[in-house]
Amino acid sequence: MNPIYLDYAATTPVHPDVLEAMLPFYTAFYGNPSSTHSFGRATRTALNRFRDAMAKSLGCLPAELIFTSGGTESNNMAIFGLLNANKEEKKHILTTQIEHHAVLHPCERLESLGYEVTYLPVGPTGLTQIEDVEAAIRPDTALISVMYVNNEVGTIQPIKSIGQLARARQIPFHVDAVQALGKLPINLHELPVDLVSFSAHKLYGPKGVGALYVSKHTKLIPHVYGGSQERKRRAGTENVAAIAGFAKAVELFLPQQISMQQQAAELRQVMIDVLEQQLGSEGFTINGHTEQSVPHILNISFPGISTETLLMNLDLDNVAAASGSACTSGSLEVSHVLKAMKLPENVTASAVRFSFGMGNSKEQIETAAQKVATIILRLRMN
């Protein structure tokens, strides 16, 4: 039987139309966009066209978009770039305990350089409380960084409320929106945000390309030096083929985000229904917020069964799932997100993330859920 892929939150396959949009920039339009001859000018024209189109879709100015190598670089650029431009020498950063490591690790590095970081707690559903944000703000707070959608449990953070608070206190606000792009409506000039990180490969685009929105009112010091590309904010020859793919993915899937999320919600419910039929409602626990969440991510714990054992058995049975973030799924450590939610040990030690995408069908999900239930029942009998 064909393998069933349920790890779309980790990465998505490149859509055929996206690949088709990329190919000319490996063959006919291969000029360096910084070159002044006709080959370079043709590529530069295309690059500008892609930036213009993405900016229009995201509700920002083309000059406010910086192309990067992905979400991790965008997060690093936002954090280090903003703080390096901080002339007031404020040394306090405010973030949450459930951020992606692409935010947490830069914060840890900054702590070693003399910054103070407050890691806000979250409740058992993974939701950050605006009262906690407000209480943690200090006169020397230089940056607030909160993700839009948690990549492990799917909880949607109150970005608008946090952003309004940050604006009122005149504190720059960074949002990691890697899991939100194509899942939630995003208009960058309507949202109270200053810096926002994106990645293409979560939206059926290629790996190795992302973007950072930087408000025209926000100062940023380059994080990479060596050239004047991206308006002197990010050195290095632009990956035009990948950017072409990113722009095509945005063009294709942002208009479809509502219908795609409706489909994901249906698939999610199919899996839950089958598991309830096979295991009973007491046989598993769903982690995350019941309402403030995206439907394409379903984090479930099966108490008494270790995460690694279940994932290994699923892989042998041709079902691909994950233990959490793709960047840490190779580790045997319990998810830092679930730890921060202060869930019981038997819940955190048995959690598996299933994430759905456009390649999934109802029949696939029914089959996968049956396989999960069969494995769980077999392991519990041993």
C-alpha positions in Angstrom: 0.0 0.0 0.0 1.2 3.5 -0.7 2.6 5.4 2.3 0.3 7.9 4.0 2.0 11.3 4.7 0.6 13.1 7.7 3.5 15.5 8.4 2.5 18.5 6.4 3.4 20.9 9.3 7.0 19.8 8.9 7.1 20.3 5.1 4.9 20.0 2.1 5.6 18.6 -1.4 6.3 21.2 -4.1 3.2 21.7 -6.2 3.7 20.9 -9.9 2.6 24.5 -10.9 5.2 25.8 -8.4 7.9 23.7 -9.9 6.9 24.8 -13.4 7.3 28.4 -12.3 10.8 27.7 -11.0 12.3 25.8 -14.0 12.9 28.8 -16.3 15.2 30.4 -13.7 17.5 27.3 -13.9 17.6 27.4 -17.7 16.6 30.5 -19.8 16.7 33.2 -17.1 19.9 32.3 -15.3 21.5 35.8 -15.1 22.6 37.2 -11.8 20.0 39.8 -10.8 22.8 42.2 -9.7 24.4 42.1 -13.2 23.8 45.1 -15.4 23.7 43.3 -18.7 20.5 42.0 -20.4 20.7 38.6 -18.7 20.9 40.2 -15.3 18.2 42.8 -16.1 15.8 40.1 -17.2 16.2 38.2 -13.9 16.0 41.5 -11.9 12.7 42.3 -13.6 11.3 38.9 -12.7 12.5 39.2 -9.1 10.8 42.6 -8.8 7.6 41.2 -10.2 7.6 38.3 -7.7 8.3 40.7 -4.8 5.5 43.0 -6.0 3.0 40.2 -6.3 3.8 38.8 -2.8 3.6 42.2 -1.2 0.2 42.7 -2.7 -1.0 39.4 -1.4 0.4 40.0 2.1 -0.8 43.7 2.3 2.5 45.4 2.5 4.9 47.4 0.4 7.4 45.6 -1.9 10.3 47.4 -0.1 9.1 45.9 3.2 9.8 42.3 2.1 13.3 40.8 2.4 13.9 37.4 0.8 15.8 35.0 3.0 16.8 31.3 3.0 13.8 30.3 5.2 12.0 30.8 8.4 15.0 30.2 10.6 17.1 33.0 8.9 14.1 35.3 9.0 13.7 34.8 12.7 17.4 35.3 13.3 17.5 38.4 11.1 14.5 39.9 12.9 15.8 39.4 16.4 19.5 40.2 15.9 18.9 42.9 13.3 16.4 44.8 15.4 18.5 44.6 18.6 21.7 45.6 16.8 19.8 48.7 15.6 18.7 49.5 19.1 20.4 52.8 19.9 18.7 53.1 23.3 20.6 50.0 24.6 17.5 48.3 26.0 18.4 44.8 27.1 15.2 43.0 27.7 13.4 40.6 25.4 9.9 39.2 25.9 8.9 35.9 24.2 7.1 32.7 25.2 8.2 29.2 26.3 6.6 27.6 23.3 8.4 29.4 20.5 10.2 27.5 17.7 13.9 26.9 18.4 14.6 29.4 15.7 13.5 32.0 18.2 14.5 30.3 21.4 18.1 29.6 20.5 18.8 33.2 19.3 17.3 34.4 22.6 19.6 32.0 24.5 22.5 33.4 22.5 21.5 37.0 23.5 21.3 36.0 27.1 25.0 35.0 26.9 25.7 38.5 25.5 24.1 40.2 28.5 20.5 40.5 27.5 17.6 39.4 29.8 14.9 37.3 28.3 11.5 36.7 29.9 9.9 33.4 28.7 6.2 33.8 29.2 4.3 30.8 30.4 1.2 29.4 28.6 -1.8 27.6 29.9 -2.6 23.9 29.4 -4.0 24.7 25.9 -0.8 26.5 24.8 -2.4 29.9 24.8 -0.5 33.0 25.9 -2.5 35.4 28.1 -2.4 39.1 27.2 -2.3 39.9 31.0 0.9 38.0 31.3 2.5 39.9 28.4 1.4 43.2 29.9 2.7 42.3 33.4 6.1 41.3 31.9 6.8 44.5 30.0 9.6 46.6 31.4 10.9 50.1 30.7 13.9 48.4 29.0 11.9 45.9 26.9 13.5 46.1 23.4 11.5 43.4 21.6 8.4 41.2 21.9 8.5 38.0 19.8 5.5 35.7 19.7 4.6 33.1 17.1 1.2 33.3 15.3 0.5 29.5 15.2 2.3 27.0 17.4 3.9 24.4 15.1 3.3 21.4 17.5 -0.2 21.8 18.9 -1.7 24.4 16.4 -2.8 26.9 19.0 -3.3 30.4 17.6 -1.8 33.2 19.7 -3.6 36.5 20.3 -1.3 38.4 17.9 -3.6 41.3 17.4 -4.1 42.0 21.1 -0.4 41.6 21.8 0.5 43.9 18.9 -1.9 46.6 20.1 -0.3 46.4 23.5 3.2 46.6 21.9 2.2 49.6 19.8 0.8 51.4 22.9 4.1 50.9 24.7 6.2 51.6 21.6 7.9 48.3 21.6 8.8 46.5 18.3 6.8 43.3 17.8 8.1 40.3 15.9 5.8 37.4 14.8 6.9 34.0 13.5 4.1 33.3 11.0 5.7 30.3 9.4 2.8 28.0 10.3 0.2 30.7 9.7 0.9 31.6 6.1 -1.9 30.1 3.9 -3.8 29.0 7.0 -4.9 32.4 8.5 -5.8 35.7 6.8 -2.7 38.0 6.9 -2.7 41.7 6.0 0.5 43.1 7.3 -0.6 46.8 7.2 -3.7 45.9 9.2 -2.0 43.8 11.8 -0.2 45.7 14.5 3.2 44.0 13.7 6.7 45.3 12.9 8.5 42.2 11.7 7.0 38.9 10.4 8.8 35.7 9.3 7.6 33.4 6.5 8.8 30.2 4.9 7.8 28.7 1.5 8.0 25.0 2.1 5.1 25.0 4.5 2.9 26.2 1.6 3.8 23.7 -1.2 6.8 25.9 -2.2 10.5 24.9 -2.3 12.7 24.5 0.7 15.5 27.0 1.2 13.6 30.3 0.7 11.6 32.5 3.1 10.8 36.1 3.6 10.9 38.7 6.4 8.5 41.6 6.5 10.1 44.7 8.0 7.8 47.6 8.5 9.1 50.8 6.8 9.1 52.4 10.3 11.4 49.7 11.7 15.2 50.0 11.7 17.2 46.8 11.0 20.9 46.2 10.9 22.0 43.6 8.4 22.7 40.1 9.8 24.7 38.9 6.7 27.3 41.0 5.0 29.0 40.8 1.7 26.9 42.6 -0.9 24.2 45.2 -1.5 21.4 42.8 -2.3 17.9 43.3 -0.8 18.4 47.0 -0.4 21.6 46.3 1.6 19.7 44.4 4.3 20.7 40.8 3.3 23.8 40.1 1.3 24.0 37.3 -1.1 22.8 36.6 -4.6 19.0 36.1 -4.5 17.7 32.5 -5.0 15.5 33.7 -7.9 14.2 30.2 -8.8 13.1 29.5 -5.3 11.6 33.0 -5.0 9.7 32.3 -8.2 8.3 29.2 -6.5 7.5 31.0 -3.3 5.6 33.7 -5.2 3.7 31.1 -7.2 2.7 29.2 -4.0 1.4 32.4 -2.5 -0.5 33.2 -5.7 -2.0 29.7 -5.8 -2.8 29.0 -2.2 -3.6 32.2 -0.3 -6.9 32.6 -2.2 -7.7 28.9 -1.3 -6.8 29.1 2.4 -10.4 29.0 3.6 -11.4 26.0 1.6 -8.2 24.2 2.4 -8.7 24.7 6.1 -12.2 23.5 5.8 -10.9 20.4 4.1 -8.3 20.0 6.9 -11.0 20.3 9.5 -13.0 17.5 7.9 -10.0 15.3 7.8 -9.2 16.1 11.4 -12.7 15.1 12.5 -12.5 11.9 10.5 -9.4 10.9 12.4 -10.9 11.8 15.8 -14.1 9.9 15.0 -12.3 6.7 14.0 -10.1 6.8 17.1 -13.1 7.3 19.3 -14.8 4.3 17.7 -11.8 2.1 18.1 -10.3 3.3 21.4 -13.1 5.2 23.1 -13.0 8.8 24.1 -10.9 7.9 27.1 -8.3 6.2 25.0 -6.5 9.3 23.9 -6.1 13.0 24.7 -6.1 15.9 22.2 -3.5 18.6 23.0 -4.0 22.2 22.2 -6.8 24.7 22.2 -10.2 23.4 21.2 -11.2 26.7 19.4 -8.2 29.0 19.0 -6.3 26.5 16.7 -5.7 25.6 13.1 -7.3 22.4 11.9 -4.4 21.0 9.9 -2.5 20.2 13.1 -3.7 17.5 15.4 -1.6 16.6 18.4 -2.8 13.5 20.3 -1.4 11.6 23.3 -2.0 7.9 23.9 -1.1 7.5 27.6 0.9 4.4 28.3 2.5 4.3 24.8 5.8 6.0 24.2 6.0 8.5 21.4 9.0 6.8 19.8 7.4 3.4 19.9 4.3 4.6 18.3 6.1 6.5 15.6 8.3 3.5 14.8 5.4 1.2 14.4 3.5 3.8 12.3 6.5 4.1 10.0 6.7 0.3 9.6 3.0 0.5 8.7 3.6 3.2 6.1 2.2 6.1 8.0 4.4 9.2 8.4 3.7 11.3 11.5 5.9 13.3 13.9 6.7 13.9 17.6 6.6 17.6 17.2 8.8 20.2 15.5 10.7 18.7 12.5 13.8 20.4 13.8 13.8 18.4 17.0 11.9 15.2 16.1 15.2 13.3 15.8 15.7 13.9 19.5 14.3 11.7 22.2 13.6 14.7 24.5 10.0 15.4 25.4 8.6 18.4 23.5 9.4 21.7 25.2 5.9 22.9 24.1 4.1 20.2 25.9 6.3 20.7 28.9 5.5 24.4 29.0 1.8 23.5 28.9 2.4 21.6 32.1 0.6 18.5 30.9 0.9 15.2 32.9 4.0 13.1 32.1 2.0 10.3 30.6 0.5 12.8 28.2 3.8 14.5 27.2 5.6 11.2 26.8 3.0 9.7 24.4 2.2 12.7 22.1 2.2 12.4 18.3 1.5 15.2 15.8 -0.6 14.4 12.8 -0.8 17.2 10.2 -2.9 17.2 7.1 -2.6 18.7 3.6 -4.0 18.8 0.1 -2.5 15.3 -0.7 -4.7 13.6 1.9 -8.1 12.0 1.3 -10.8 10.9 3.7 -10.0 7.3 2.8 -6.4 7.9 3.7 -7.2 9.3 7.1 -9.6 6.5 7.9 -7.0 4.0 7.0 -4.3 5.8 9.0 -6.6 6.1 12.0 -7.4 2.4 11.9 -3.7 1.6 11.8 -3.1 3.9 14.8 -5.8 2.2 16.8 -4.6 -1.3 15.9 -1.1 -0.4 17.0 -2.3 1.2 20.2 -4.5 -1.8 21.1 -1.7 -4.3 20.3 0.9 -2.4 22.4 -1.5 -2.0 25.3 -2.0 -5.8 25.4 1.7 -6.5 25.7 
